[in-house]
Every structure is written in structure tokens, then in C-alpha cells.
């Protein structure tokens, strides 16, 4: 069975009500390329068990995931769900991998990127690391927002700054669900065709956080690696979400939407 292409034709796998795009990394990059070429405006959610389970408790977050241009299968449980539903072409589209692959194409095609998010100094460090890796890459600007909510005036200023930069891609390094809400709220106000919520990818590509070994990622064990690295921050998330996800999937198996 062949995957269908185009934002309105890429099928989705219903995982507890969240439509996970039935894609692999090549398909995701080709779809983003189409957006930039046609100047269509969309946002990309990178979603695993955490995002799906948060959506069970928050209908607005589920809506945001389902209205995205793409909601990529971040983590092997989403890929396994897709395979179970019949989307055998699906592959893991992890945020850091998607960012690297899209930026490689951006460097080839002259697309510019804006880096929004991360702690103070992180987006600048990330920009330096990325341009060292991809010498032709254009970074249109960087901004590390304060931890508090922006005022209306501050928000309008950052929207104007991003738009004035002429960025084609906006990379949002906040956290789930903050980055998804930000993208949905700003999609119609920003001129860039593609917004990406990539969270921890900022710290990973900036060299501040190490990724799990390939074999752990391939076997769906990246969560355990991250938990070992950040137990105080993540233990509640995984203890709450992972068993509940397994139980819910057994009651409501994933299905491929028409």
C-alpha cells in the first residue's frame, strides 16, 4: 500500500483521538519543501506518548494536534501504532532528526530559519553549532523568551521581529504543550510557511544534552535514557503516562483514518 502525499492527502493514524501523520522522515521533508515552494502556512507537532496522553486531558491540545500540517510519529510507540493500523511505511520522525534533515535541505535551497525558544544563550549557541555543521545555512534571528507569559506588546514585537527577518522556517524550542499552543496561536500571524515544535532538539543540537544510542531509539527505549539523565524532571511524566498509554491502546486500538 502506498502512502498518499499532500497535506490534505497524507493519511493519519488515530491514536487515542490524536491523528498521527502516516509518514517517514523523507515524506516529512518533502511535504515541508512543498509548503515552502507554494508558501502554504502550516505548523508541525512532533508527538509521542507524552503529547498523546496530555491530549486525553486537554481537548484543546488534541484539536491543535489534529489541525497541524503534520503531527509526526516521535518515538517508536507511535510507529508501532501506525504499523498495527496498516501504515507499514511509517517511520520514526524524531524532532532532532527532523530538524537536522530539514536544515540540510534549507542549506541547499537557501531557506532561512528563526530560532525561538530555549534558555538564555541557547538559541545563539544553537545557531553557532548549526552554521558550523551547515556552512550555507541562513539563520534569520534568535530569541529566548522569558519563562513568564509575554505581554501583548512583547508578543506583537516578537511577531514583527520574526516577520521582518524574512524567515522561511521557525523552530520553536519550548516544551509540550507550550510549544504546540504557541504555534497554533501564532500560525496566522507569522509569514513563514513552516513552524516546528521541536522542544529538546534545541539542547541536543546545541550540544547541551546527549541523545540516546541508536539501538535504544530503534527499540523504543529513548524514554528510559532520558529518564536516567533527568530523573527529577521526568519521572512523574513517565510514571503517569506510559502505563496509562498501554492500557488505553489495548482498549482502543489505533486505526488508519480515511
Secondary structure by P-SEA (a helix, b strand, c coil): cccccccccbbbbbccccccccccaaaaaaaaaaaaaaccccccccccaaaaaaaaacaaaaaaaaaccccccccaaaaaaaaaacccccccccaaaaaaaaaaaaaacbbbbbbcccccaaaaaaaaaaaaacccccccbbbbbccccccaaaaaaaaaaaaaacccbbbbcccaaaaaaaaaaccccccccbbbbccaaaaaaacccccccaaaaaacaaaaaaaaacccccaaaaaacaaaaaaaaaaccccccc
